[in-house]
Amino acid sequence: MTITYTAFFFIIGLVLGSFYNVVGLRVPKKKSIVFPGSHCTSCKRQLTALELVPVVSYILLRGKCRICKVRISPIYMIMELFTGLLFAFSYWWLGLSLELFVALLFISLLIIITVSDIAYMLIPDKILLFFLPLLIIGRVLSPLQPWWDSLLGAAVGFGLLLLIAVVSKGGMGGGDIKLFFLLGLVLGTINTLLTLFLAAAIGMIVGIVQLKIRKKDRKTPIPFGPSIALAAIIIYFYGTQMMEWYMRLF
Ligand SMILES: [Zn+2]
């Protein structure tokens, strides 16, 4: 039974992941997320149902548009796959529980802002505002211990990022600051701090790799959202264990 459910969540994740790509790409451009249907950005041709199968279409078409053969970035396929794997993992980790509802919302938010931030260096307010009430409901139904750790986490996350933004004179985007309010709500205080540290470490590695590979100059800004998202997901599942392991060292 577990396997059936895990497969079910994997497929739901793939399909929603495909939709999240559309949301992440269109919302910042103030375009409708429903009309028009997905189309090739190069030849404008509407995609057929067979071309919309998550991951599979991309692999069968070898990452190219069927007609005009323009290369399609693998990033969208990777996002679909990530969503599917993370949905399946969440079910496997949490079972059918209220916390699973929080986890799936949290993953959805992070996937969408990652797509937006990679494409436009932007975390749209609209997305954050959409998820805010849902995550509050999630944390009311499945509270942290103690429950007010959500409020403290949100305040600390928002406050700390705001402080970094002020001190670094704009080194941190407004979207990142607001995002940390939501992260605090879900993760609580300690895990929010851990997320910030891990995100900074991931961001630094990404920066170094980017500098080596693309030879981009130091001034080229790199979106911080994807590093935050990756860190937040790792800490959501493993933060407590990491903290316990760390404490045992002393
Ligand atoms: Zn095309």
Residues whose N, C-alpha, C, O or C-beta is under 5 A from the ligand:
A	BS01	ZN	C40 S42 C43 C65 C68 K69
